[in-house]
Amino acid sequence: MSDTDARFMRLALALGARNLGRTWPNPSVGAVVVKDGCIVGQGVTAIGGRPHAEPQALAMAGEAARGATLYVTLEPCSHHGRTPPCSDAIVAAGIARVVTALEDPDPRVAGRGHARLREAGIAVETDVAREDAARDNLGHVTRVTRGRPSLHLKLARTPDGFAAGAPDQRLRITGPIADGAVHLWRAHADAILVGIGTARADDPSLTVRLPGLSARSPLRIVLDSNLRLQPSTHLVRGACDIPTLVITTRNAPAHPKRMLASFGVEVLSVAADSTGRIDLSAALAALGERGLTRICCEGGPRLADALAQADLVDLCTVITGPAPLGSSGLPAIGPYLDASLSRGHLKPVETRDYGPDRAVTYERSV
């Protein structure tokens, strides 16, 4: 990988990152057209997934695309869907060289896009900034390979390891800088997930409250086996303004379903596990079928541990605040999640300080 290729691919990745959370069921791809060292076109997958990044970049470049190099963060599609294949558009535009970051694991593509370009005489180079592209496209990759969205688990804890006081007393653990980072994660997610315990105890809004980004509040999802979510909560009262989905079991009572529906809340029923609670794998599979690719989970320690037990955590960020609880409380990390972290199933990849708070992010080992 040359320095020039790395530089332009970083730009393509930055473009793609802009619309993370806004393009599902499609990945958010960035594309840059470069000729004689100058950028002549660029594009990013549009909101809702269409049009793709490549035709937008090619349209901006116009005739300058002939003989140019195209940098794109994911292998160009090669199948006919709602729009013609991007690989055909690249060939028609006269692009001489294509540099990609990641092969698309979607079985409809999976190397066919690269092959189509090579057959047309275009020079193709792959795996430039592959690791960064794999992280940005984790949701897409997880959906097409595992049949579910990727799941980013967020937990806050005191330095002595607690998420709440006893009995489940809510704590203010993190400061405004860390809170802002969490809101940015929300803006880049397709949906925010919590359990009914968090929904009842904290009555959260689960919206993006960063200046200029309030319109990027994603779908809100509550796991509620017995439909205990009340109409007085922010989630129910705001459902007409921000899409809200409650996932429950097939044995849940009918009356609460009708009540929630009257407020604009959608209710989705899935299978229950052996304890009568929601089968978490079935719930995430159902979300994958709907096209969701990136879930940010802000539930409490119990839900986090259940997700770890079901092997559904792809990213985990633990934010440690500066003030210890100093007494007994609810541990922030349960036994199954602790085992995943300590045994390297989830390995640390990034540490950041947000003012006095320290955030460590772990990712699933390949």
Beta strands, then each sheet from edge to edge (+ up, - down):
strand 1: 30-35
strand 2: 38-44
strand 3: 69-72
strand 4: 97-100
strand 5: 123-125
strand 6: 150-157
strand 7: 162-165
strand 8: 169-170
strand 9: 191-195
strand 10: 219-223
strand 11: 244-249
strand 12: 266-270
strand 13: 294-297
strand 14: 315-320
strand 15: 329-331
strand 16: 346-354
strand 17: 357-364
sheet 1: 2+ 1- 3+ 4+ 5+
sheet 2: 12+ 11+ 10+ 9+ 13+ 6+ 14+ 17- 16+
sheet 3: 8+ 7- 15+
end
